[in-house]
């Protein structure tokens, strides 16, 4: 599951604390001219949103599961049309098998075998494509699709999941003369092309291992649970400096190990999890000054605005990578706040920021 199921709510979007800590650095850029630079990204994000909404509506209308047919009406017509085009060649091959020379009979046999192979391939394509559609729907319904995927990947994912691709499918022979099931696919450049269904880039599932490592699980494992236990630890209560001297450095070191093994984990986490979105938003505010705010005078970005969604796509398109040191610095602030809460010290979020600044 991509969204947290913990009953603890460890950080509760406490990342806004880390975002505010560095807002003074956000004003070094001239305001971004969204009217010029964001047109393409806005279009892509809007298309991906529309495809996602169609998937959501499909799942909502079918709470007990979506029935997926192996052969849609459009696909059935495509098969019929394909076989009609092959009918003269098939008839000629049958005639050659009856009256042709040995060489002609051999060629006719090879052709018939290729036709049989093609029909088997089409059957496999339709069956496997239906299975894949079901898998993508399951991934979406469980919240397991990674939000770090780019807009074209998301659009492809949802159009395959909600059946839009299957509805517009065509059959086309490959370079070996074998018919394959083809879908309309969007590339990173925004161009729509016909691709073999199983070669389409739909992005990937979300790996929530880093989130679970920090947030914890139902068995009481994870940094969140450890911090809560420290709040009731007699030794720590007597000497709170143990937090900065012993416990927090150990937690940070363990997170460093996770990031070393999976360099993309921090970026995936920030795109996916609400608790860590504020760290991402801080990066957005620094890279794209002037993004719409949630309300006048607020530091929170309007995450539903077209500009915000376009900025997300721009960031991904720029090969966005989170520097692990930066992420760890922000996590350090968040851990401090949670520790202070667990200790019942009454230390405010502003106090924590003052300490870390």
C-alpha positions as CSV (number, residue, x, y, z in Angstrom):
1,X,0.0,0.0,0.0
2,X,1.3,3.4,-0.9
3,X,-0.6,5.4,1.6
4,X,0.1,5.0,5.2
5,X,-2.1,2.7,7.2
6,X,-0.3,3.3,10.5
7,X,-2.5,4.2,13.5
8,X,0.3,6.5,14.7
9,X,0.4,9.2,12.1
10,X,4.0,9.8,12.9
11,X,4.9,13.0,11.2
12,X,1.4,14.3,10.4
13,X,2.8,16.6,7.7
14,X,5.3,17.8,10.2
15,X,7.6,18.3,7.2
16,X,6.3,21.8,6.9
17,X,8.6,22.5,9.8
18,X,11.6,21.5,7.6
19,X,10.2,23.5,4.7
20,X,9.9,26.7,6.7
21,X,13.4,26.3,8.0
22,X,14.8,27.1,4.6
23,X,12.3,29.5,3.1
24,X,14.6,32.4,3.4
25,X,16.7,30.9,0.6
26,X,13.8,30.8,-1.8
27,X,14.0,34.4,-3.1
28,X,17.2,34.2,-5.1
29,X,15.4,33.4,-8.4
30,X,13.4,35.7,-10.6
31,X,9.8,34.6,-10.8
32,X,9.3,31.8,-13.2
33,X,7.3,32.7,-16.3
34,X,4.7,30.0,-16.2
35,X,2.9,31.2,-19.3
36,X,5.9,30.3,-21.4
37,X,7.8,27.5,-19.7
38,X,4.9,25.4,-18.3
39,X,2.6,25.1,-21.3
40,X,3.8,21.6,-22.2
41,X,4.0,20.4,-18.7
42,X,0.5,21.7,-17.9
43,X,-0.9,19.9,-20.9
44,X,0.9,16.6,-19.9
45,X,-0.2,16.9,-16.3
46,X,-3.8,17.7,-17.3
47,X,-3.9,14.7,-19.7
48,X,-2.6,12.4,-17.0
49,X,-5.1,13.7,-14.5
50,X,-7.9,13.1,-16.9
51,X,-6.8,9.5,-17.5
52,X,-6.5,9.0,-13.7
53,X,-10.0,10.3,-13.1
54,X,-11.4,7.9,-15.7
55,X,-9.6,5.0,-13.8
56,X,-11.0,6.3,-10.5
57,X,-14.5,6.4,-11.9
58,X,-14.2,2.9,-13.3
59,X,-13.1,1.5,-9.9
60,X,-15.9,3.5,-8.1
61,X,-18.6,2.1,-10.4
62,X,-17.3,-1.5,-9.9
63,X,-16.6,-1.9,-6.1
64,X,-16.6,-5.6,-6.5
65,X,-14.1,-5.7,-9.3
66,X,-13.9,-4.7,-12.9
67,X,-14.9,-7.4,-15.5
68,X,-12.2,-7.4,-18.2
69,X,-13.0,-9.1,-21.5
70,X,-10.1,-10.8,-23.3
71,X,-11.4,-9.7,-26.7
72,X,-13.1,-6.3,-26.8
73,X,-15.6,-5.5,-29.6
74,X,-13.0,-3.3,-31.2
75,X,-10.3,-6.0,-31.0
76,X,-12.6,-8.6,-32.4
77,X,-13.2,-6.5,-35.4
78,X,-9.5,-6.0,-35.8
79,X,-8.9,-9.7,-35.8
80,X,-11.7,-10.2,-38.4
81,X,-10.3,-7.5,-40.6
82,X,-6.8,-8.9,-40.3
83,X,-7.9,-12.4,-41.3
84,X,-9.8,-10.9,-44.2
85,X,-6.6,-9.3,-45.5
86,X,-4.9,-12.6,-45.2
87,X,-7.6,-14.7,-46.9
88,X,-6.2,-14.4,-50.5
89,X,-2.7,-15.5,-49.3
90,X,-4.2,-18.4,-47.3
91,X,-6.2,-19.5,-50.3
92,X,-3.1,-19.3,-52.5
93,X,-1.1,-21.4,-50.0
94,X,-3.8,-24.0,-49.8
95,X,-3.8,-24.3,-53.6
96,X,0.0,-24.6,-53.7
97,X,-0.2,-27.4,-51.2
98,X,-2.6,-29.3,-53.5
99,X,-1.1,-28.6,-56.9
100,X,2.2,-26.8,-56.5
101,X,5.8,-27.9,-57.0
102,X,7.8,-29.3,-54.0
103,X,9.4,-25.8,-53.5
104,X,6.0,-24.1,-53.7
105,X,4.6,-26.6,-51.2
106,X,7.5,-25.9,-48.8
107,X,6.9,-22.2,-49.1
108,X,3.1,-22.7,-48.6
109,X,3.8,-24.8,-45.5
110,X,6.1,-22.2,-44.0
111,X,3.5,-19.5,-44.7
112,X,0.7,-21.6,-43.1
113,X,3.0,-22.2,-40.1
114,X,3.6,-18.5,-39.8
115,X,-0.2,-17.8,-39.9
116,X,-0.7,-20.3,-37.1
117,X,2.1,-18.8,-35.1
118,X,0.6,-15.4,-35.7
119,X,-2.8,-16.5,-34.4
120,X,-1.2,-18.0,-31.4
121,X,0.7,-14.8,-30.7
122,X,-2.5,-12.7,-31.0
123,X,-4.3,-15.0,-28.6
124,X,-1.4,-14.7,-26.1
125,X,-1.4,-10.9,-26.6
126,X,-5.1,-10.5,-25.9
127,X,-5.0,-12.9,-22.9
128,X,-1.8,-11.3,-21.4
129,X,-3.0,-7.8,-22.0
130,X,-6.2,-8.5,-20.2
131,X,-4.2,-9.9,-17.3
132,X,-2.0,-6.9,-17.3
133,X,-4.9,-4.5,-17.2
134,X,-6.3,-6.3,-14.2
135,X,-2.9,-6.0,-12.5
136,X,-2.7,-2.3,-13.1
137,X,-6.2,-1.8,-11.8
138,X,-5.3,-3.7,-8.6
139,X,-2.2,-1.6,-8.2
140,X,-4.2,1.6,-8.6
141,X,-7.0,0.5,-6.2
142,X,-4.4,-0.4,-3.5
143,X,-2.6,3.0,-4.0
144,X,0.5,1.2,-5.1
145,X,1.3,3.2,-8.3
146,X,4.4,5.5,-7.8
147,X,3.6,9.2,-8.0
148,X,7.3,9.8,-8.9
149,X,6.4,8.5,-12.4
150,X,6.3,11.1,-15.1
151,X,3.0,12.3,-16.7
152,X,3.4,10.3,-19.9
153,X,4.0,7.2,-17.8
154,X,1.0,7.9,-15.7
155,X,-1.2,8.6,-18.7
156,X,-0.1,5.3,-20.3
157,X,-0.7,3.5,-17.0
158,X,-4.2,4.8,-16.6
159,X,-5.2,4.4,-20.2
160,X,-4.1,0.8,-20.1
161,X,-5.8,0.2,-16.7
162,X,-9.1,1.8,-17.5
163,X,-9.4,0.1,-20.9
164,X,-9.0,3.2,-23.1
165,X,-6.0,1.6,-24.9
166,X,-7.8,-1.7,-25.5
167,X,-10.8,0.2,-26.9
168,X,-8.5,1.8,-29.5
169,X,-6.3,-1.2,-30.2
170,X,-5.1,-2.2,-33.6
171,X,-3.4,-5.3,-35.1
172,X,-0.2,-4.8,-37.0
173,X,2.5,-7.1,-38.2
174,X,6.0,-6.7,-36.9
175,X,9.2,-6.9,-38.9
176,X,8.9,-10.7,-38.9
177,X,5.4,-10.7,-40.3
178,X,3.8,-11.7,-37.0
179,X,0.7,-9.9,-36.0
180,X,0.8,-8.1,-32.7
181,X,-1.6,-6.2,-30.5
182,X,-0.8,-2.5,-30.7
183,X,-1.9,0.4,-28.4
184,X,-1.5,4.1,-28.7
185,X,1.2,5.2,-26.3
186,X,2.6,8.5,-25.3
187,X,6.4,9.0,-25.2
188,X,8.5,11.3,-23.0
189,X,8.4,13.8,-25.8
190,X,4.6,13.9,-25.7
191,X,4.2,12.2,-29.1
192,X,1.5,9.5,-29.5
193,X,2.7,6.4,-31.4
194,X,1.5,2.9,-31.9
195,X,3.5,0.4,-29.8
196,X,3.3,-3.3,-29.1
197,X,1.2,-3.4,-25.9
198,X,3.8,-5.0,-23.7
199,X,6.6,-2.5,-24.6
200,X,4.7,0.5,-23.4
201,X,6.2,2.5,-20.6
202,X,3.7,2.7,-17.8
203,X,6.1,3.5,-15.0
204,X,6.5,1.5,-11.9
205,X,5.0,0.6,-8.6
206,X,5.9,2.5,-5.4
207,X,8.5,1.0,-3.1
208,X,7.3,1.9,0.4
209,X,10.2,0.3,2.2
210,X,11.8,3.6,3.3
211,X,8.4,4.9,4.5
212,X,7.8,1.8,6.5
213,X,11.3,1.9,7.9
214,X,10.7,5.4,9.2
215,X,6.9,5.3,9.9
216,X,6.9,1.8,11.4
217,X,4.5,-1.1,10.9
218,X,1.7,-2.8,12.8
219,X,4.2,-5.0,14.6
220,X,5.8,-2.0,16.3
221,X,8.9,-1.9,14.2
222,X,10.3,1.4,12.8
223,X,11.8,4.7,13.9
224,X,8.4,6.2,14.8
225,X,7.8,3.5,17.4
226,X,11.3,3.8,18.7
227,X,10.8,7.5,19.3
228,X,7.6,7.0,21.2
229,X,9.3,4.4,23.4
230,X,12.2,6.8,24.1
231,X,9.6,9.3,25.5
232,X,8.9,6.8,28.2
233,X,12.5,5.8,28.7
234,X,13.7,6.7,32.3
235,X,17.3,7.2,31.2
236,X,16.3,9.5,28.4
237,X,13.9,11.4,30.7
238,X,16.8,12.0,33.2
239,X,19.3,12.9,30.4
240,X,17.5,14.2,27.3
241,X,20.9,14.9,25.7
242,X,21.1,11.2,25.0
243,X,18.7,11.9,22.0
244,X,21.3,14.0,20.1
245,X,24.3,12.1,21.4
246,X,23.2,8.5,20.9
247,X,19.7,7.7,19.6
248,X,19.1,10.2,16.8
249,X,22.6,9.7,15.2
250,X,21.9,5.9,15.2
251,X,18.6,6.4,13.4
252,X,20.0,8.8,10.8
253,X,22.8,6.3,10.1
254,X,20.3,3.5,9.5
255,X,18.4,5.7,7.1
256,X,21.7,6.6,5.3
257,X,22.2,2.8,4.8
258,X,18.7,2.5,3.2
259,X,19.4,5.5,0.9
260,X,22.8,4.1,-0.1
261,X,21.1,0.8,-1.1
262,X,18.3,2.6,-2.9
263,X,19.3,6.1,-4.1
264,X,15.8,6.9,-5.5
265,X,14.0,6.1,-2.2
266,X,14.0,9.7,-0.9
267,X,12.5,11.1,-4.1
268,X,9.9,8.4,-4.3
269,X,9.0,9.0,-0.6
270,X,8.5,12.7,-1.1
271,X,6.4,12.4,-4.2
272,X,4.2,9.7,-2.6
273,X,3.6,10.3,1.1
274,X,1.7,13.3,2.4
275,X,3.9,13.4,5.5
276,X,6.9,14.2,3.4
277,X,5.3,16.3,0.7
278,X,6.4,19.5,2.5
279,X,10.0,18.7,1.9
280,X,9.2,18.4,-1.8
281,X,7.3,21.6,-1.7
282,X,10.2,23.4,-0.2
283,X,12.3,22.3,-3.2
284,X,9.5,23.5,-5.6
285,X,9.4,26.9,-3.9
286,X,13.1,27.3,-4.4
287,X,13.1,26.1,-8.0
288,X,9.9,27.8,-9.1
289,X,9.3,30.9,-7.0
290,X,5.8,32.3,-7.3
291,X,3.8,29.1,-7.3
292,X,0.2,29.7,-6.1
293,X,-0.3,29.4,-2.4
294,X,-3.1,27.6,-0.6
295,X,-4.4,30.9,0.6
296,X,-3.2,34.5,0.9
297,X,-0.4,34.9,3.4
298,X,0.1,31.2,3.6
299,X,3.4,29.4,3.1
300,X,1.6,26.2,1.9
301,X,1.4,25.7,-1.8
302,X,-1.9,25.1,-3.6
303,X,-1.3,21.4,-4.5
304,X,-4.4,21.4,-6.7
305,X,-3.4,24.2,-8.9
306,X,-2.4,23.6,-12.5
307,X,0.9,25.4,-11.9
308,X,1.8,23.2,-9.0
309,X,1.1,20.0,-11.0
310,X,3.1,21.4,-13.9
311,X,6.0,22.3,-11.6
312,X,6.0,18.7,-10.4
313,X,6.2,17.5,-14.0
314,X,9.0,20.0,-14.8
315,X,11.0,18.8,-11.8
316,X,10.7,15.1,-12.9
317,X,11.6,16.1,-16.5
318,X,14.7,17.8,-15.3
319,X,16.0,14.5,-14.0
320,X,15.1,15.4,-10.4
321,X,17.3,13.7,-7.8
322,X,17.1,14.4,-4.1
323,X,20.5,14.9,-2.5
324,X,20.5,12.4,0.4
325,X,22.3,14.9,2.6
326,X,19.5,17.4,2.1
327,X,16.8,14.8,2.8
328,X,18.6,13.7,6.0
329,X,18.9,17.3,7.2
330,X,15.1,17.7,6.8
331,X,14.5,14.3,8.4
332,X,16.7,15.4,11.3
333,X,14.3,18.3,11.9
334,X,11.3,16.1,11.7
335,X,12.8,13.6,14.2
336,X,13.6,16.4,16.6
337,X,10.0,17.5,16.6
338,X,8.6,14.0,17.1
339,X,11.1,13.4,20.0
340,X,10.0,16.6,21.7
341,X,6.4,15.6,21.3
342,X,7.1,12.2,22.7
343,X,8.9,13.7,25.7
344,X,5.9,15.9,26.4
345,X,8.3,18.8,26.7
346,X,5.9,21.3,25.3
347,X,8.6,22.5,22.9
348,X,6.9,24.1,19.9
349,X,7.6,23.6,16.3
350,X,9.1,27.1,16.1
351,X,11.5,26.2,18.9
352,X,12.6,23.1,17.0
353,X,13.2,25.3,13.9
354,X,15.3,27.7,15.9
355,X,17.4,24.9,17.2
356,X,18.1,23.5,13.7
357,X,18.7,26.8,12.0
